[in-house]
């Protein structure tokens, strides 16, 4: 299928160099609707005449701040109940497994709707879809504190997650269209930083607020913060100048999705992303329950502050390019999996410092593995990269939903050791899939 048939807008790969042993996985092209593929090197020739945004140029700072705030709002809302699960369990009289659905429903809704939202953004525009997504998500967020039962709370969170799917589906496409190729990696990095800050600050803020005024007030505060971010986003984000609307053609979208799912390497990357997120989702959904129990018995505010460990993930993700440069993609994945497994085992110790060190290793390993796998998706897909990325995000958030639910059920039946066991099985899955990829690459390298 040609790039022109996908409905995809301009897309430029600007990731770190790929080692020569994996050069066949890398594709560096610019895709233009209705045209043939243009080598990425040709972009250099027209850089001076390029009217897209660049650091220091008109609109770039406003755009960067707008998408940073959108990232903050998205992840603060998406995981707003995760640090509060013990309080939700106590207030609504439900077990850990039932309370965990307040996280799983949100991430599951996002996973199911990210692909349809990516298609809508091709037709109606990136800014329009992102604005509508934030409006619906923050509106639902203001209703969440008034949920009368666990069923109502889970339903509201599912709607909220589905609405938030419009952000990751549209933000990177907006950047690819409106920012010059040389500045694209930096611009996307700012959006991802907003995700990290939102996920971390949402959990920390809710922890301390809930300690004084309860979980309902805590999620209400996050809702108010998200409203402010949404308003600032809409006021700051420059109007798109390079978007060209495509048609919503289900047959073309289905064909592109089928092509991606028939690619063995992409299937492996999707599975790796889901398995890494199973570990992460399970650990951070259950850790609050563990730390409220003996021998720790920590207050809610301290438990919320545990999520400051996310800063480690920001560093490990940003250095994953250098890790790939030294070890290759598969070597980096083995390293990330080993680091995550070591953290899981260390977290079994009945000591707060050792548990915290275990969380540091789990977080560092997860973010590194996620960064390596997600960047490889864009390099592997030769067409329909927006849909390839959306499929990865869908698998990623399905992994989060499964991990948070199964991890909580394992904790309910076998304690923290059960949750760690689920995580170790997921890490074993990552290693097994990576080994299969290594063997497949070796077979392909042997001449017939």
C-alpha beads as a LAMMPS data file, in Angstrom:
LAMMPS data file: protein, C-alpha beads

448 atoms
447 bonds

1 atom types
1 bond types

-500.0 500.0 xlo xhi
-500.0 500.0 ylo yhi
-500.0 500.0 zlo zhi

Masses

1 110.0

Atoms # bond

1 1 1 0.000 0.000 0.000
2 1 1 1.400 3.366 -0.908
3 1 1 1.805 6.171 1.610
4 1 1 -0.721 8.221 -0.325
5 1 1 -3.465 5.723 0.358
6 1 1 -3.166 5.878 4.128
7 1 1 -4.478 9.389 4.568
8 1 1 -1.439 10.152 6.710
9 1 1 -0.099 13.662 6.816
10 1 1 3.555 14.716 6.708
11 1 1 5.633 12.460 8.906
12 1 1 9.355 12.640 9.580
13 1 1 11.463 10.161 11.550
14 1 1 14.093 11.933 13.626
15 1 1 15.087 9.328 16.186
16 1 1 18.572 8.233 17.196
17 1 1 20.745 6.331 14.733
18 1 1 20.122 2.615 14.526
19 1 1 23.085 0.250 14.747
20 1 1 24.123 -1.267 11.449
21 1 1 22.975 -4.720 12.523
22 1 1 19.441 -3.370 12.707
23 1 1 19.561 -0.993 9.775
24 1 1 16.947 -3.012 7.964
25 1 1 14.427 -2.047 10.633
26 1 1 14.934 1.675 10.085
27 1 1 13.074 3.822 7.599
28 1 1 13.705 7.559 7.272
29 1 1 11.256 9.127 4.860
30 1 1 8.863 12.030 4.605
31 1 1 5.369 11.026 3.568
32 1 1 3.236 13.518 1.655
33 1 1 -0.419 12.808 0.805
34 1 1 -0.934 12.121 -2.886
35 1 1 2.797 11.877 -3.585
36 1 1 5.566 9.321 -3.579
37 1 1 7.900 8.900 -0.625
38 1 1 10.537 11.626 -0.401
39 1 1 13.906 10.711 1.173
40 1 1 14.450 12.413 4.514
41 1 1 17.698 13.882 3.224
42 1 1 15.691 15.960 0.757
43 1 1 14.118 17.782 3.679
44 1 1 17.486 19.433 4.334
45 1 1 17.423 21.162 0.954
46 1 1 14.205 23.035 1.647
47 1 1 14.811 23.694 5.345
48 1 1 15.485 27.404 4.822
49 1 1 12.204 27.872 2.963
50 1 1 10.213 25.759 5.417
51 1 1 7.378 27.751 6.992
52 1 1 6.924 25.345 9.895
53 1 1 7.797 26.303 13.464
54 1 1 11.296 26.107 14.879
55 1 1 12.810 26.939 18.309
56 1 1 12.982 30.693 18.739
57 1 1 10.589 31.256 15.851
58 1 1 7.022 32.612 15.931
59 1 1 4.574 30.438 17.802
60 1 1 7.032 27.740 18.878
61 1 1 7.088 28.674 22.550
62 1 1 3.284 28.955 22.700
63 1 1 2.913 25.620 20.957
64 1 1 5.404 23.915 23.290
65 1 1 3.699 25.232 26.421
66 1 1 0.237 24.338 25.092
67 1 1 1.148 20.723 24.395
68 1 1 3.088 20.451 27.662
69 1 1 -0.084 21.499 29.523
70 1 1 -2.172 19.090 27.454
71 1 1 0.202 16.303 28.495
72 1 1 -0.064 17.340 32.149
73 1 1 -3.886 17.326 32.019
74 1 1 -4.048 13.998 30.174
75 1 1 -1.950 11.962 32.579
76 1 1 -3.086 13.735 35.739
77 1 1 -6.675 12.772 34.857
78 1 1 -5.873 9.311 33.528
79 1 1 -4.184 8.118 36.725
80 1 1 -5.923 10.383 39.237
81 1 1 -7.336 7.478 41.271
82 1 1 -4.249 5.241 41.311
83 1 1 -2.680 6.645 44.474
84 1 1 -6.108 6.721 46.161
85 1 1 -7.188 3.102 45.785
86 1 1 -6.905 2.157 49.498
87 1 1 -9.130 5.128 50.411
88 1 1 -11.620 4.283 47.648
89 1 1 -11.741 0.680 48.875
90 1 1 -12.473 1.806 52.425
91 1 1 -15.064 4.429 51.434
92 1 1 -17.010 2.300 48.965
93 1 1 -16.513 -1.010 50.757
94 1 1 -14.779 -2.844 47.905
95 1 1 -11.669 -5.017 47.629
96 1 1 -8.457 -4.043 45.854
97 1 1 -9.448 -5.908 42.678
98 1 1 -12.708 -3.953 42.344
99 1 1 -11.116 -0.590 43.155
100 1 1 -8.387 -1.208 40.578
101 1 1 -11.037 -1.004 37.860
102 1 1 -11.095 2.760 38.363
103 1 1 -7.630 2.741 36.777
104 1 1 -8.175 -0.138 34.356
105 1 1 -11.387 1.363 32.965
106 1 1 -9.668 4.654 32.128
107 1 1 -6.641 3.099 30.459
108 1 1 -8.850 0.513 28.741
109 1 1 -11.101 3.233 27.330
110 1 1 -8.046 5.038 25.985
111 1 1 -6.705 1.800 24.467
112 1 1 -9.967 1.071 22.654
113 1 1 -10.461 4.570 21.260
114 1 1 -6.944 5.704 20.336
115 1 1 -7.144 4.206 16.826
116 1 1 -10.595 5.671 15.977
117 1 1 -9.455 9.030 17.357
118 1 1 -6.381 8.965 15.135
119 1 1 -8.703 8.498 12.139
120 1 1 -10.969 11.359 13.266
121 1 1 -7.984 13.672 13.563
122 1 1 -7.117 12.957 9.917
123 1 1 -10.550 14.222 8.902
124 1 1 -11.409 16.999 11.352
125 1 1 -7.971 18.279 12.356
126 1 1 -5.544 17.739 15.200
127 1 1 -6.407 20.853 17.222
128 1 1 -10.148 20.230 16.922
129 1 1 -9.886 16.634 18.159
130 1 1 -7.499 17.533 20.983
131 1 1 -9.751 20.374 22.147
132 1 1 -12.883 18.223 22.060
133 1 1 -11.085 15.436 23.924
134 1 1 -9.981 17.743 26.723
135 1 1 -13.420 19.366 27.023
136 1 1 -15.146 15.997 27.467
137 1 1 -12.436 14.618 29.772
138 1 1 -12.389 17.591 32.154
139 1 1 -16.207 17.737 32.187
140 1 1 -16.347 14.101 33.255
141 1 1 -13.531 14.812 35.719
142 1 1 -15.763 17.302 37.543
143 1 1 -18.397 14.568 37.959
144 1 1 -16.054 11.875 39.284
145 1 1 -15.985 13.186 42.920
146 1 1 -19.767 12.744 43.111
147 1 1 -19.867 9.091 41.976
148 1 1 -22.254 7.318 44.391
149 1 1 -20.936 3.790 43.863
150 1 1 -18.007 1.838 42.469
151 1 1 -20.032 1.021 39.350
152 1 1 -20.722 4.673 38.614
153 1 1 -17.108 5.608 39.324
154 1 1 -15.779 2.945 36.945
155 1 1 -18.240 4.017 34.215
156 1 1 -17.205 7.670 34.494
157 1 1 -13.533 6.719 34.371
158 1 1 -14.104 4.613 31.236
159 1 1 -15.711 7.587 29.467
160 1 1 -12.881 9.818 30.629
161 1 1 -10.250 7.451 29.249
162 1 1 -12.033 7.181 25.899
163 1 1 -12.131 10.976 25.639
164 1 1 -8.432 11.316 26.486
165 1 1 -7.558 8.995 23.569
166 1 1 -7.763 12.030 21.285
167 1 1 -4.612 13.557 22.797
168 1 1 -1.887 10.985 22.070
169 1 1 -3.601 10.206 18.755
170 1 1 -3.341 13.800 17.555
171 1 1 -0.467 15.556 19.343
172 1 1 2.428 13.854 17.564
173 1 1 0.705 14.258 14.196
174 1 1 0.216 17.986 14.877
175 1 1 3.897 18.335 15.727
176 1 1 5.016 16.429 12.628
177 1 1 2.959 18.784 10.453
178 1 1 3.693 22.100 12.157
179 1 1 7.306 21.791 13.379
180 1 1 10.458 21.616 11.276
181 1 1 12.093 18.170 11.152
182 1 1 15.235 19.271 13.000
183 1 1 13.143 20.485 15.955
184 1 1 10.682 17.594 15.983
185 1 1 12.422 15.370 18.549
186 1 1 12.717 18.275 21.001
187 1 1 9.072 19.250 20.526
188 1 1 7.833 15.702 21.066
189 1 1 10.099 15.458 24.107
190 1 1 8.308 18.415 25.690
191 1 1 4.942 16.735 25.177
192 1 1 6.237 13.495 26.711
193 1 1 7.671 15.539 29.603
194 1 1 4.181 16.913 30.174
195 1 1 2.877 13.340 30.327
196 1 1 5.489 12.418 32.914
197 1 1 4.925 15.534 35.013
198 1 1 1.147 15.077 34.846
199 1 1 1.311 11.432 35.872
200 1 1 3.652 12.196 38.742
201 1 1 2.075 15.407 40.035
202 1 1 -1.453 14.018 39.809
203 1 1 -0.552 11.161 42.111
204 1 1 1.480 13.312 44.515
205 1 1 -1.173 16.036 44.784
206 1 1 -4.006 13.559 45.309
207 1 1 -2.009 11.763 48.000
208 1 1 -1.519 14.839 50.147
209 1 1 -4.987 16.317 49.554
210 1 1 -6.683 12.998 50.275
211 1 1 -4.804 12.665 53.571
212 1 1 -6.536 15.796 54.841
213 1 1 -9.878 15.910 52.991
214 1 1 -10.533 12.503 51.429
215 1 1 -10.285 10.981 47.962
216 1 1 -13.297 12.825 46.516
217 1 1 -11.778 16.222 47.235
218 1 1 -8.463 14.999 45.840
219 1 1 -9.878 13.979 42.442
220 1 1 -11.883 17.206 42.413
221 1 1 -8.679 19.216 42.790
222 1 1 -7.143 17.317 39.861
223 1 1 -10.257 18.120 37.842
224 1 1 -9.860 21.840 38.542
225 1 1 -6.166 21.720 37.615
226 1 1 -7.077 19.946 34.363
227 1 1 -9.684 22.606 33.536
228 1 1 -7.017 25.301 33.866
229 1 1 -4.633 23.316 31.654
230 1 1 -7.347 22.762 29.032
231 1 1 -8.267 26.450 28.843
232 1 1 -4.616 27.493 28.577
233 1 1 -4.016 24.832 25.911
234 1 1 -6.818 26.136 23.692
235 1 1 -5.725 29.756 24.094
236 1 1 -2.048 29.046 23.450
237 1 1 -1.986 26.437 20.685
238 1 1 -1.393 28.109 17.289
239 1 1 -3.890 27.366 14.546
240 1 1 -2.571 24.664 12.201
241 1 1 -1.205 25.897 8.882
242 1 1 -0.119 22.657 7.250
243 1 1 -2.963 20.259 8.013
244 1 1 -4.724 18.773 5.006
245 1 1 -7.937 16.930 5.757
246 1 1 -8.241 13.331 4.607
247 1 1 -11.306 11.195 4.180
248 1 1 -12.597 8.658 6.667
249 1 1 -12.275 5.527 4.595
250 1 1 -12.830 2.456 6.775
251 1 1 -11.525 0.062 4.114
252 1 1 -8.237 1.961 3.836
253 1 1 -7.860 2.159 7.636
254 1 1 -8.658 -1.543 7.986
255 1 1 -6.130 -2.389 5.283
256 1 1 -3.413 -0.344 6.991
257 1 1 -4.127 -1.954 10.370
258 1 1 -4.076 -5.398 8.755
259 1 1 -0.700 -4.652 7.151
260 1 1 0.777 -3.618 10.486
261 1 1 -0.591 -6.621 12.371
262 1 1 0.796 -8.960 9.712
263 1 1 4.317 -7.592 10.301
264 1 1 6.110 -9.967 12.749
265 1 1 8.443 -7.265 14.070
266 1 1 5.588 -4.850 14.778
267 1 1 3.637 -7.601 16.524
268 1 1 6.633 -8.279 18.755
269 1 1 7.011 -4.579 19.573
270 1 1 3.312 -4.256 20.426
271 1 1 3.532 -7.274 22.740
272 1 1 6.692 -5.936 24.409
273 1 1 5.033 -2.573 25.082
274 1 1 1.986 -4.295 26.576
275 1 1 4.082 -6.587 28.805
276 1 1 6.271 -3.774 30.126
277 1 1 3.135 -1.787 30.945
278 1 1 1.603 -4.817 32.681
279 1 1 4.486 -4.705 35.153
280 1 1 4.306 -0.960 35.640
281 1 1 0.511 -0.800 35.906
282 1 1 0.365 -3.685 38.371
283 1 1 3.141 -2.397 40.630
284 1 1 1.904 1.179 40.902
285 1 1 -1.735 0.165 41.302
286 1 1 -0.957 -2.099 44.262
287 1 1 1.976 -0.348 45.936
288 1 1 -0.353 1.936 47.903
289 1 1 -2.085 -1.052 49.506
290 1 1 1.223 -2.611 50.461
291 1 1 2.630 0.541 52.047
292 1 1 -0.511 1.205 54.108
293 1 1 -0.194 -2.238 55.708
294 1 1 2.274 -3.475 58.313
295 1 1 5.227 -3.359 58.614
296 1 1 5.158 -0.013 56.792
297 1 1 1.829 1.659 57.768
298 1 1 2.689 4.862 55.894
299 1 1 0.239 7.818 55.708
300 1 1 -1.480 8.630 52.411
301 1 1 0.582 11.754 51.770
302 1 1 3.868 9.847 51.982
303 1 1 2.492 7.116 49.729
304 1 1 1.524 9.738 47.127
305 1 1 5.034 11.150 47.250
306 1 1 6.414 7.734 46.258
307 1 1 5.384 8.629 42.722
308 1 1 8.215 11.173 42.585
309 1 1 10.172 8.109 41.485
310 1 1 8.698 8.871 38.041
311 1 1 11.496 11.416 37.627
312 1 1 13.870 8.463 37.283
313 1 1 11.820 7.299 34.323
314 1 1 12.123 10.674 32.628
315 1 1 15.911 10.338 32.791
316 1 1 16.017 6.688 31.653
317 1 1 13.706 7.375 28.711
318 1 1 15.791 10.339 27.580
319 1 1 18.989 8.246 27.637
320 1 1 17.503 5.222 25.860
321 1 1 18.848 6.465 22.514
322 1 1 22.420 6.205 23.782
323 1 1 21.653 2.754 25.207
324 1 1 20.451 1.570 21.799
325 1 1 23.534 3.102 20.199
326 1 1 25.787 0.994 22.443
327 1 1 23.865 -2.261 22.714
328 1 1 21.475 -2.318 19.767
329 1 1 17.710 -2.427 20.136
330 1 1 17.533 -5.986 21.411
331 1 1 20.442 -5.471 23.791
332 1 1 18.689 -2.418 25.213
333 1 1 15.491 -4.432 25.694
334 1 1 17.382 -7.190 27.549
335 1 1 18.945 -4.538 29.798
336 1 1 15.581 -2.911 30.491
337 1 1 13.981 -6.270 31.281
338 1 1 16.840 -7.270 33.603
339 1 1 16.653 -3.944 35.451
340 1 1 12.891 -4.314 35.887
341 1 1 13.214 -7.889 37.187
342 1 1 15.906 -6.861 39.684
343 1 1 13.627 -4.093 40.957
344 1 1 10.708 -6.508 41.378
345 1 1 12.802 -8.909 43.443
346 1 1 14.277 -6.118 45.550
347 1 1 10.790 -4.756 46.324
348 1 1 10.005 -7.967 48.248
349 1 1 12.220 -6.798 51.131
350 1 1 10.367 -5.592 54.282
351 1 1 12.300 -2.310 54.272
352 1 1 11.132 1.073 52.973
353 1 1 14.570 2.049 51.533
354 1 1 14.851 -1.288 49.687
355 1 1 11.279 -1.079 48.411
356 1 1 11.993 2.454 47.184
357 1 1 15.185 1.274 45.459
358 1 1 13.180 -1.528 43.865
359 1 1 10.663 1.014 42.537
360 1 1 13.534 3.088 41.131
361 1 1 14.833 0.076 39.185
362 1 1 11.347 -0.948 38.006
363 1 1 10.632 2.585 36.819
364 1 1 13.988 3.000 35.088
365 1 1 13.663 -0.359 33.333
366 1 1 10.078 0.245 32.273
367 1 1 10.630 3.699 30.801
368 1 1 13.766 2.586 28.966
369 1 1 12.008 -0.450 27.495
370 1 1 8.957 1.586 26.534
371 1 1 11.078 4.263 24.843
372 1 1 13.048 1.663 22.861
373 1 1 9.965 -0.266 21.716
374 1 1 7.828 2.763 20.846
375 1 1 10.592 4.455 18.830
376 1 1 11.222 1.202 16.942
377 1 1 7.574 1.139 15.837
378 1 1 7.941 4.417 13.933
379 1 1 11.153 3.196 12.323
380 1 1 9.707 -0.176 11.329
381 1 1 6.426 0.967 9.750
382 1 1 6.911 1.946 6.110
383 1 1 3.451 3.482 5.715
384 1 1 0.519 4.486 7.927
385 1 1 2.823 5.400 10.777
386 1 1 0.057 7.234 12.641
387 1 1 -1.935 3.992 12.725
388 1 1 1.175 1.954 13.609
389 1 1 1.784 4.253 16.582
390 1 1 -1.888 4.129 17.563
391 1 1 -1.792 0.327 17.598
392 1 1 1.259 0.441 19.870
393 1 1 -0.497 2.840 22.231
394 1 1 -3.567 0.617 22.218
395 1 1 -1.501 -2.443 23.172
396 1 1 0.364 -0.366 25.758
397 1 1 -2.788 0.756 27.559
398 1 1 -4.382 -2.669 27.317
399 1 1 -1.283 -3.864 29.150
400 1 1 -1.878 -1.195 31.776
401 1 1 -5.493 -2.266 32.260
402 1 1 -4.617 -5.958 32.481
403 1 1 -1.660 -5.317 34.770
404 1 1 -3.587 -3.136 37.216
405 1 1 -6.450 -5.634 37.461
406 1 1 -4.432 -8.880 37.562
407 1 1 -1.829 -7.323 39.850
408 1 1 -4.549 -6.283 42.303
409 1 1 -6.197 -9.709 42.209
410 1 1 -2.831 -11.375 42.833
411 1 1 -2.233 -9.051 45.782
412 1 1 -5.658 -9.899 47.200
413 1 1 -4.916 -13.627 47.055
414 1 1 -1.156 -13.847 47.678
415 1 1 -0.025 -10.443 48.890
416 1 1 2.818 -8.447 47.371
417 1 1 4.612 -11.643 46.354
418 1 1 1.669 -12.428 44.069
419 1 1 1.925 -9.048 42.366
420 1 1 5.684 -9.488 41.948
421 1 1 5.074 -12.947 40.473
422 1 1 2.759 -11.490 37.824
423 1 1 5.388 -8.862 37.021
424 1 1 8.159 -11.428 36.678
425 1 1 6.033 -13.492 34.279
426 1 1 5.515 -10.377 32.143
427 1 1 9.277 -9.662 32.142
428 1 1 9.908 -13.279 31.130
429 1 1 7.520 -12.674 28.242
430 1 1 9.571 -9.643 27.136
431 1 1 12.782 -11.669 27.207
432 1 1 11.206 -14.575 25.315
433 1 1 9.802 -12.325 22.583
434 1 1 13.128 -10.516 22.232
435 1 1 14.941 -13.870 21.942
436 1 1 12.533 -14.924 19.207
437 1 1 13.298 -11.655 17.422
438 1 1 17.030 -12.302 17.729
439 1 1 16.650 -15.782 16.231
440 1 1 14.457 -14.470 13.414
441 1 1 17.042 -11.775 12.590
442 1 1 19.807 -14.369 12.486
443 1 1 17.822 -16.599 10.130
444 1 1 17.168 -13.680 7.810
445 1 1 20.883 -12.804 7.836
446 1 1 21.878 -16.287 6.620
447 1 1 21.929 -16.382 2.790
448 1 1 19.608 -18.925 1.180

Bonds

1 1 1 2
2 1 2 3
3 1 3 4
4 1 4 5
5 1 5 6
6 1 6 7
7 1 7 8
8 1 8 9
9 1 9 10
10 1 10 11
11 1 11 12
12 1 12 13
13 1 13 14
14 1 14 15
15 1 15 16
16 1 16 17
17 1 17 18
18 1 18 19
19 1 19 20
20 1 20 21
21 1 21 22
22 1 22 23
23 1 23 24
24 1 24 25
25 1 25 26
26 1 26 27
27 1 27 28
28 1 28 29
29 1 29 30
30 1 30 31
31 1 31 32
32 1 32 33
33 1 33 34
34 1 34 35
35 1 35 36
36 1 36 37
37 1 37 38
38 1 38 39
39 1 39 40
40 1 40 41
41 1 41 42
42 1 42 43
43 1 43 44
44 1 44 45
45 1 45 46
46 1 46 47
47 1 47 48
48 1 48 49
49 1 49 50
50 1 50 51
51 1 51 52
52 1 52 53
53 1 53 54
54 1 54 55
55 1 55 56
56 1 56 57
57 1 57 58
58 1 58 59
59 1 59 60
60 1 60 61
61 1 61 62
62 1 62 63
63 1 63 64
64 1 64 65
65 1 65 66
66 1 66 67
67 1 67 68
68 1 68 69
69 1 69 70
70 1 70 71
71 1 71 72
72 1 72 73
73 1 73 74
74 1 74 75
75 1 75 76
76 1 76 77
77 1 77 78
78 1 78 79
79 1 79 80
80 1 80 81
81 1 81 82
82 1 82 83
83 1 83 84
84 1 84 85
85 1 85 86
86 1 86 87
87 1 87 88
88 1 88 89
89 1 89 90
90 1 90 91
91 1 91 92
92 1 92 93
93 1 93 94
94 1 94 95
95 1 95 96
96 1 96 97
97 1 97 98
98 1 98 99
99 1 99 100
100 1 100 101
101 1 101 102
102 1 102 103
103 1 103 104
104 1 104 105
105 1 105 106
106 1 106 107
107 1 107 108
108 1 108 109
109 1 109 110
110 1 110 111
111 1 111 112
112 1 112 113
113 1 113 114
114 1 114 115
115 1 115 116
116 1 116 117
117 1 117 118
118 1 118 119
119 1 119 120
120 1 120 121
121 1 121 122
122 1 122 123
123 1 123 124
124 1 124 125
125 1 125 126
126 1 126 127
127 1 127 128
128 1 128 129
129 1 129 130
130 1 130 131
131 1 131 132
132 1 132 133
133 1 133 134
134 1 134 135
135 1 135 136
136 1 136 137
137 1 137 138
138 1 138 139
139 1 139 140
140 1 140 141
141 1 141 142
142 1 142 143
143 1 143 144
144 1 144 145
145 1 145 146
146 1 146 147
147 1 147 148
148 1 148 149
149 1 149 150
150 1 150 151
151 1 151 152
152 1 152 153
153 1 153 154
154 1 154 155
155 1 155 156
156 1 156 157
157 1 157 158
158 1 158 159
159 1 159 160
160 1 160 161
161 1 161 162
162 1 162 163
163 1 163 164
164 1 164 165
165 1 165 166
166 1 166 167
167 1 167 168
168 1 168 169
169 1 169 170
170 1 170 171
171 1 171 172
172 1 172 173
173 1 173 174
174 1 174 175
175 1 175 176
176 1 176 177
177 1 177 178
178 1 178 179
179 1 179 180
180 1 180 181
181 1 181 182
182 1 182 183
183 1 183 184
184 1 184 185
185 1 185 186
186 1 186 187
187 1 187 188
188 1 188 189
189 1 189 190
190 1 190 191
191 1 191 192
192 1 192 193
193 1 193 194
194 1 194 195
195 1 195 196
196 1 196 197
197 1 197 198
198 1 198 199
199 1 199 200
200 1 200 201
201 1 201 202
202 1 202 203
203 1 203 204
204 1 204 205
205 1 205 206
206 1 206 207
207 1 207 208
208 1 208 209
209 1 209 210
210 1 210 211
211 1 211 212
212 1 212 213
213 1 213 214
214 1 214 215
215 1 215 216
216 1 216 217
217 1 217 218
218 1 218 219
219 1 219 220
220 1 220 221
221 1 221 222
222 1 222 223
223 1 223 224
224 1 224 225
225 1 225 226
226 1 226 227
227 1 227 228
228 1 228 229
229 1 229 230
230 1 230 231
231 1 231 232
232 1 232 233
233 1 233 234
234 1 234 235
235 1 235 236
236 1 236 237
237 1 237 238
238 1 238 239
239 1 239 240
240 1 240 241
241 1 241 242
242 1 242 243
243 1 243 244
244 1 244 245
245 1 245 246
246 1 246 247
247 1 247 248
248 1 248 249
249 1 249 250
250 1 250 251
251 1 251 252
252 1 252 253
253 1 253 254
254 1 254 255
255 1 255 256
256 1 256 257
257 1 257 258
258 1 258 259
259 1 259 260
260 1 260 261
261 1 261 262
262 1 262 263
263 1 263 264
264 1 264 265
265 1 265 266
266 1 266 267
267 1 267 268
268 1 268 269
269 1 269 270
270 1 270 271
271 1 271 272
272 1 272 273
273 1 273 274
274 1 274 275
275 1 275 276
276 1 276 277
277 1 277 278
278 1 278 279
279 1 279 280
280 1 280 281
281 1 281 282
282 1 282 283
283 1 283 284
284 1 284 285
285 1 285 286
286 1 286 287
287 1 287 288
288 1 288 289
289 1 289 290
290 1 290 291
291 1 291 292
292 1 292 293
293 1 293 294
294 1 294 295
295 1 295 296
296 1 296 297
297 1 297 298
298 1 298 299
299 1 299 300
300 1 300 301
301 1 301 302
302 1 302 303
303 1 303 304
304 1 304 305
305 1 305 306
306 1 306 307
307 1 307 308
308 1 308 309
309 1 309 310
310 1 310 311
311 1 311 312
312 1 312 313
313 1 313 314
314 1 314 315
315 1 315 316
316 1 316 317
317 1 317 318
318 1 318 319
319 1 319 320
320 1 320 321
321 1 321 322
322 1 322 323
323 1 323 324
324 1 324 325
325 1 325 326
326 1 326 327
327 1 327 328
328 1 328 329
329 1 329 330
330 1 330 331
331 1 331 332
332 1 332 333
333 1 333 334
334 1 334 335
335 1 335 336
336 1 336 337
337 1 337 338
338 1 338 339
339 1 339 340
340 1 340 341
341 1 341 342
342 1 342 343
343 1 343 344
344 1 344 345
345 1 345 346
346 1 346 347
347 1 347 348
348 1 348 349
349 1 349 350
350 1 350 351
351 1 351 352
352 1 352 353
353 1 353 354
354 1 354 355
355 1 355 356
356 1 356 357
357 1 357 358
358 1 358 359
359 1 359 360
360 1 360 361
361 1 361 362
362 1 362 363
363 1 363 364
364 1 364 365
365 1 365 366
366 1 366 367
367 1 367 368
368 1 368 369
369 1 369 370
370 1 370 371
371 1 371 372
372 1 372 373
373 1 373 374
374 1 374 375
375 1 375 376
376 1 376 377
377 1 377 378
378 1 378 379
379 1 379 380
380 1 380 381
381 1 381 382
382 1 382 383
383 1 383 384
384 1 384 385
385 1 385 386
386 1 386 387
387 1 387 388
388 1 388 389
389 1 389 390
390 1 390 391
391 1 391 392
392 1 392 393
393 1 393 394
394 1 394 395
395 1 395 396
396 1 396 397
397 1 397 398
398 1 398 399
399 1 399 400
400 1 400 401
401 1 401 402
402 1 402 403
403 1 403 404
404 1 404 405
405 1 405 406
406 1 406 407
407 1 407 408
408 1 408 409
409 1 409 410
410 1 410 411
411 1 411 412
412 1 412 413
413 1 413 414
414 1 414 415
415 1 415 416
416 1 416 417
417 1 417 418
418 1 418 419
419 1 419 420
420 1 420 421
421 1 421 422
422 1 422 423
423 1 423 424
424 1 424 425
425 1 425 426
426 1 426 427
427 1 427 428
428 1 428 429
429 1 429 430
430 1 430 431
431 1 431 432
432 1 432 433
433 1 433 434
434 1 434 435
435 1 435 436
436 1 436 437
437 1 437 438
438 1 438 439
439 1 439 440
440 1 440 441
441 1 441 442
442 1 442 443
443 1 443 444
444 1 444 445
445 1 445 446
446 1 446 447
447 1 447 448
